[in-house]
Amino acid sequence: MSSAWNSAKTDNCDVDVVEEESFTSASAHVLIGEIIVCNRHLEKIKENINDVQQKTKNVIDVLGRI
């Protein structure tokens, strides 16, 4: 990681802080890469939530027929 990075741990998530004086194009590329990875993770979580919601609706539908 670039020297522009400082990583801090909070109760809810990891926070990356970039110091302005050492912010470079390379550190911007690193940030963009991490955003892309996080976005992929969020999309997968969304898909999993949608799957669970659909399965729950199916179970409710089946139980409603009994």
N, C-alpha and C positions, 0 to 999 in steps of 0.2 A: 504494500500500500504506500501511497505517496506520503511525504512528510506533512502534507496539508491536512491529514486526517487526524481527528481525535475521536475516539469512540467512547460513549458513555452509556452505562446501563441504567435504565429507569425501571419503575415497577411494571410498566406496560410493554415496553419494547426497547430494542437497541436504537440509539440515536447516534447518527454520524454528524459530526460538526466539522465544517471546513473553515479553516482560518483564512480570512480574506487575503492577507499579504502573501501567502504561499499557494493560493489557488491557481491551478494551471489547466491547460487544455487536457492534459493527461488525467488530472484528478476529476475534471468534468466528465471525461469518458468513463471513468470508474463509477462515478455516481449514476450516470445514465445506464450503465450495465447493471448495476444493482437495482435500479428502478425497474428495468425490464424483467429481471429475475423475480422480483417481488410481484410484479404484475402477473407473471405466469403462475406463481403460487396462488395469488388471489383468484385467478380464473379457475384453477383446479378446485379451490375451496368452493367457489360458486357452483361449479358443476356437481360437486359432492352434495351440497345443500339441496340443489334442484332434484338430484336423484333421491335423496331421503324424503323430500316433500312429495314426490311422485309415488314412492313406495308407501308412504303414510296414507295418501289419498286412496291408493289401491286397497290397502288393508281396511280402511273405513268403508269403502264401497262394498267389499266382501262381507264385512260384519253387518252392514245395513241389509244385506240380502238374507241373513240368517234369521 
